[in-house]
Amino acid sequence: MSASRSTGTTDAVGPDEDPGRDHPAAIPGTRLLAALLDGMDAALCAFDAHGTITHWNREAERILGWSAAEAVGRRGFAGWAVRSADAGDVQGRLLSVMDAPGRQVHEFALLRKDGGRVLVRTQSSGVRGEDGKPAGVYCAFSEVHAQIDLERSIALSEALFEDASWGVVAVDVDLRPTVVNAYAARALGGGRTTLLGRPLGELIVQGVEDLESALQHVLAEGAPPAPAELWVTLRTADGDRRRCWRSGFLRLASPLAEEPVPLGVGWLFRDVTAAKLAEQDADRVRFRAKQLHRAARQAAECEDPMEAATTSLDYALAGFADHVVVDLLADLAAGERLVRAAATPSDAPGPCLPVSGGPLPVRYAPGHPALQAVEREGSVRAAAPAGAGGAWSVEHQWPDGSVHALCVVLRSRGRTLGVVTFLRAANRSAFERSDVTYAESVAARVATAVDLARLTAGPDA
C-alpha cells in the first residue's frame, strides 16, 4: 500500500509547487489538502483517469464505514462499496463526467462496510490536467435523506420569506430587521428592502418596548412556550394605526459553531386586530347586558323611584364612565331651565346620589351639549379640545378632569324630562357609537323611573 493510501490523499501539490516552501512555518501542501478535505461537511472521493480512488475524506468514512486506508488505491467501487451487478453502471456514470462539461448529479445505492445499503446523492465533475486533457473525477456525496432534509429546510425558509400568509421577520442581535417577507412588509408599512437595518422604534410609535423586551428575552433565554399578543401603534402616512399581532419567536443559532451562537431572532406574527376587537366588543356587550339585568333587578326592589333611577346609573358607570350627572327640566310644560337633580361626587368616584339641599338650577351657556341634547331630543357627544386642560370641565360645570362627555336625553310618554350626562377622564377613550347605544338603553330606564317619581310626587312636581 502506498504512503498516500495511509494518509487518505496523494501528493496533489509537489515540493516544487508548494506556495509556502520559502516560509519556515508553511504547512506542506499535502497536509493542507488533507486537512481541508477532512474538514468538509460533505463526503468526498476522487478518481484518476483510470478510475482508481485517490482521495477519501472522513465524512466518506463516516457514511460508508470504509477508512481512507481501505479505500484509497482501489479501482472503483466494485466488490466492496457497491454490488457487483451495479458496479459497471456506477463506474460508467461516474467516469463519464470527465468528457462532459459542468457537473452531474446521480443517486446510487452504495454498500456500507457492515453490509448495509445507503442511498447517496452524488455531484461529480471532471478534473483537467495541465495539458487540458481529462485527468480524473472528483465526487461529493451525502445520504439522500440528509440532502432532502437540507433541501426541505431551504425550501421552507424560502417559502416563509416569500409566500407565507403571516409575517416573518429575521432580527439580528441588535434588534434590527435583516430579512422581511411580503406580509410583514405590508404590516409594518414599508418595503421589503427599506425596512432592513432600521430600528423598530422608527416603525412603531407605541408598544415597541414590549416587542424589544420579547426579542431580548428570546436571545437570552430562548423561545417562549406560547405565542404572545402584542398591541402596537404604527406610524403611517395616513396617521397612527393601532394593531394587535399574535407573535411567536424562535432563537436563531449558527449550526456551524461548536457552542450555540445567537444569530438573532425569527419573529413570526399575524395581524389579529379584527378578531381581538370583535372579541372585546362581544365581552363588552355581555358585560353591559349583565349590568342592565342586575340594575333592573335591584331597581325593582327600590320603593323610591328616584332611588331606582340612581341605582341604574350606578350599575351603568362600572367600566363605562367616571362620573354621571342628571339634569331635569324644572317645568315640562314651559320647557324652562335645567336643574341638577343627581350626580356622583366631583372629587372622587362614588355612587350617584340626589343633590343635597334640593335641586339646584344649572346655568348652562347657550350651545351647551346638555341643552343640545334636550333641543334635538337625542344624544350628543363632546370632547375637550387639545390643550384645554381643566378649564373645559369648569366651563361646562362638570366634575374636574372630565374631557369626554355623552349627553343623553331622558324621554318618557312622549315628553322630554331632562338629560343624563356621562363623563370620562383623560385616561379613557372618547365615547363611540356603541357607547351611545348602551347609554340610551340606560337612559330609557332612568327616564321611566324619573317619570314615575314625578307622578307619585304630584302634578306640580
FENWOVEN-V921915 format. One line per field, one symbol per residue. phi: phi as a letter, one per 40 degrees, with the letter a starting at -180 (. if undefined). psi: psi as a letter, one per 40 degrees, with the letter a starting at -180 (. if undefined). burial: b if it has 16 or more other C-alpha atoms within 10 Angstrom, else e. A space follows every 10 residues. Layout:
BEGIN
phi=???
psi=???
burial=???
END
This chain:
BEGIN
phi=.ccccccgab ccbcdcbccb ccccbccddc cccccccccc cccabbbccc gccbbacccc cccbgccccc cchccgbcga bacdcbcccc ccccccccbb cgbbbbbbcb bcccgcbbcb bbbbacbbcc cgcdbiabbb aacdccccdc cccccccccc cbbccacbbc bcccgbcbab ccccccccga ccccccgccc ccbbcbgccc cccccccccc bhcccacbbb cbbccbcchc bcbbbcbbbb ccbcccccbd bccibcbbab cbdccccccc cccccccccc cccccccccc ccccdccccc cccccccdgb acbabbbbcc bcccgcccbc baacdccaca ccbdccggcb cbcccdgcdc ccccccfabb baaccdgcgc ccccccgbdc gcbbbbbbcb bafgbcciab bcbbcccbcc cbcccccccc cccccccccc ccccccchcc c
psi=hiddddeeii gdhideehef dehdeihidd ddddddddei diihiiiaee ehhdihiddd dddeehiddd dheihaehed eiiddedddd ddddeeedei iaiihihihi hideeiihhi hihiiihiad eeiheahihh iihddddddd dddddddddd edeifihhhh haeefhhdhh iddddddefa idddeheiid dedhdieddd dddddddddd eaiieiiihh hihihideai hhihhhiiih hhiheeidih hheahhhhih hfdddddddd dddddddddd dddddddddd ehdhdddddd dddddddhed idiiihhihd hddefaiiih diiihdeiii ihiiiieihh ihghiieidd dddddefaih iiihihedae dddddefiih ehehihhhih hhfeihdaih hhiiideiii hidddddddd dddddddddd ddddddeide .
burial=eeebbbbbbb eeeeeeeeee eeeeeeebbb bebbeebbee ebbbbbbbbe bbbbbbbbbb bebbbbbbbb bbbbbbbbeb bbbeeebeeb beebbebbee eeebeeebbb bbeeeebbeb bbbbbbbeee eeebbbbbbb bbbbeeeeee eeeeeeeeeb beebebbbbb bbeebbbbbb bbbbbebbbe ebeebbeeeb bebbbbbbee bbebbbebbe ebbeeeeebb bbbbbeeeee eebbbbbbbb bbeeeeeeee ebbbbbbbbb bbbeeeeeee eeeeeeebee bbebbbeebe eeeebbbbbb bbbbbbbeeb bbbbbbbbbb eeeeeebbbb bbbbbbeeee bbbbbeeebe eeebeeeebb bbbbeebebb bbbbeeeeee ebbeebebbb bbbbbbbbbb bbeeebbbbb bbbbbeeeeb beeeebebbb ebbbbbbbbb bbbeeeeeee e
END
